[in-house]
Amino acid sequence: PVPDALGEQAIQELWAALQRILCNMSHRILYKRDALERVDVRRQLLAVRKKLVVHARCTYHLDLRGLAQRPGRRLLLTAGSAGPAPASLQELRERCAEFRATRGFRHMCEHCCYFREF
C-alpha cells in the first residue's frame, strides 16, 4: 500500500484504541468468571498489536511504541522544570494563576493544587 496521511492517522487511532482495550481487559480479567476466555482474547489482541507495530514501521516509518499511551501524561512537567522548591505553602499557592484567581484548589495544574489540599 502507498502511505498517505489518512492511513497514518488511522494507524495512530487504531493504536490508541488497541492500547485502551488491552488496558481495560487486563484490569477486568481478575474480576470476571470468564477470565480464561478474556485471557485468550487478550493474547489475540497482543498478536494484532505486534502486527500493527510491524506494519506501521515498514509502511509509514512510525514508531508506535514511542507514542504516548496516555495523552494526559504528556502535559505533566518533570519535578525539576517547575523551578526551585517553594519556601512555604503560601508561596506555592501564589505560583498558581488559577489558585490566585479563584482561591480554590479544585483544578488540575502543574503545581498539583488539587492533590496538595487533600
Contacts in CASP RR format, 6 or more apart in sequence:
PFRMAT RR
TARGET T0000
AUTHOR 0000-0000-0000
METHOD contacts of the structure
MODEL  1
PVPDALGEQAIQELWAALQRILCNMSHRILYKRDALERVDVRRQLLAVRK
KLVVHARCTYHLDLRGLAQRPGRRLLLTAGSAGPAPASLQELRERCAEFR
ATRGFRHMCEHCCYFREF
1 59 0 8 1.000
3 59 0 8 1.000
3 60 0 8 1.000
7 60 0 8 1.000
8 60 0 8 1.000
8 62 0 8 1.000
11 52 0 8 1.000
11 55 0 8 1.000
11 56 0 8 1.000
11 60 0 8 1.000
11 62 0 8 1.000
11 64 0 8 1.000
12 62 0 8 1.000
12 64 0 8 1.000
12 67 0 8 1.000
14 52 0 8 1.000
15 52 0 8 1.000
15 56 0 8 1.000
15 64 0 8 1.000
15 67 0 8 1.000
16 67 0 8 1.000
16 69 0 8 1.000
18 45 0 8 1.000
18 48 0 8 1.000
18 49 0 8 1.000
18 52 0 8 1.000
19 69 0 8 1.000
21 45 0 8 1.000
22 42 0 8 1.000
22 45 0 8 1.000
22 46 0 8 1.000
22 49 0 8 1.000
25 38 0 8 1.000
25 41 0 8 1.000
25 42 0 8 1.000
25 45 0 8 1.000
26 42 0 8 1.000
28 38 0 8 1.000
29 35 0 8 1.000
29 38 0 8 1.000
29 39 0 8 1.000
29 42 0 8 1.000
32 38 0 8 1.000
52 64 0 8 1.000
53 64 0 8 1.000
53 65 0 8 1.000
56 62 0 8 1.000
56 63 0 8 1.000
56 64 0 8 1.000
57 63 0 8 1.000
57 64 0 8 1.000
68 74 0 8 1.000
76 110 0 8 1.000
77 110 0 8 1.000
82 110 0 8 1.000
82 111 0 8 1.000
86 92 0 8 1.000
86 95 0 8 1.000
89 116 0 8 1.000
92 111 0 8 1.000
92 116 0 8 1.000
93 99 0 8 1.000
93 100 0 8 1.000
93 113 0 8 1.000
94 100 0 8 1.000
95 111 0 8 1.000
96 109 0 8 1.000
96 111 0 8 1.000
96 113 0 8 1.000
98 104 0 8 1.000
98 107 0 8 1.000
98 109 0 8 1.000
98 113 0 8 1.000
99 105 0 8 1.000
99 107 0 8 1.000
99 109 0 8 1.000
99 111 0 8 1.000
99 113 0 8 1.000
104 113 0 8 1.000
105 113 0 8 1.000
105 114 0 8 1.000
105 116 0 8 1.000
105 117 0 8 1.000
106 114 0 8 1.000
107 113 0 8 1.000
107 114 0 8 1.000
108 114 0 8 1.000
END
